[in-house]
């Protein structure tokens, strides 16, 4: 199942890598032209950032009385690339080709299925 989801994410315009990670940062699978060691490091980073984002969403909800939960995902864009994550799936995309609305729509569907 994870393999099919990763294949779907790799079809996102601008995608260069896609991964699946556990809540504690273990790499569960990946596709793309990146070394496995890098994918393992990215899985840890994605899990840590997801936990941080969830904590921030809960804090924003308490402080602002606005609805920030449930936490869905996050993105970091720098240089020529972005990493976008929802649930326990993420994708690296080229900024020059990325459509973030479509990227997060696909990520959301993959994460929920």
NORTAKA-V545619 format. One record per helix or strand of 2 or more residues. SS is the DSSP state (H for helix, E for strand). FROM is the first residue (numbers start at 1). LEN is the number of residues. If there is no record, write none. Layout:
ss/from/len
SS/FROM/LEN
SS/FROM/LEN
This chain:
ss/from/len
H/2/9
E/15/7
E/27/6
H/36/29
E/73/6
E/81/6
E/89/6
H/100/13
